[in-house]
Amino acid sequence: MNYSYKPKGVCPVNIEFDIEDGIIHNVKYTGGCNGNLQAVSRLVEGLPAEDVVSKLEGISCGFKGTSCGDQLAKAINEALGK
């Protein structure tokens, strides 16, 4: 199923991804640091959603208190109903 999330406190304006049988696919950020976000997207491709959340949740970017990875974790948790 396809999900869309409006991140807060980071440069990207949208995160889209699929979860199929608990597995993350097709993560796409709109905006932000293109190279770094492509890397994040490729690194999480095919991983269990719960594993992605446990690896990325709580990462901060400078003084922001969140990061693009942390926002992806929040998006996944929301998609999973947590």
N, C-alpha and C positions, 0 to 999 in steps of 0.2 A: 504494500500500500504506500502511496506517495504522501509525504508530509511537507509542509511549508511552515517556517518559523521566522518571526521577526525578532532578531537578536537585539539586546539592549546593552548599551555601554561599550560597544565595539564598532569598528569601521564598516563591516558588511551590513547591508540592509535586509538581507534575506538568506536563509539557509533552506535548501530543499534536499530531501533524501527519501529513500525507500527502505522499508523494513519488510522483508519476506522471510517468514518462518523464523523470526528472531534475529535475522542476519541483516547487517547494514549494506546498502548498495547505493550507488549513484549520488554521492554527496556533492552538492554544488553550492558554493557561496556566491552571492552577488555583491560585488564591492570588496574592499579590503585588499590585503597584500596578496596579489594573484599567485605568485610562486609558492609562498608558504601555505596558502589555502589549498592549492592543488596538491601539495605534499600531504597535508592532513587528510584530504579526501582519498588519496591513493592508499595511505597507510591504514585507514579504517575500513577500506573496501573488503567485504567478505568476512568481517569479524562479527561475533555475536554482539548485539546491542548492549547487553549488560557489561561486556568487557570494555567496550568503547567508553561507556559512562565511567567505569571505575578508573580508567587510565586518564581521562581528560577532566573530570569533575574537579573543580577547585583550583585549576591553574589560573593564575592572574597575569595580566600584561601590564607591567609598570605599576602605576598608581591606580589603575582602573578597578581593581577588585574582581575582574573577570577577564576572559580572553575569548578568542574565537573558538578554541577547543572547549572551554567551559560552557560557552553558549550552545555548542553542538550537544554537549552532555545534557543540558537543560532541555533542549529540543527533543532529544531522544526520550528522556524521562517523561516529558509531556505526551509524546506519541504513545508511550507505553502505559499512560494513565497513572503515572506516579507523581 
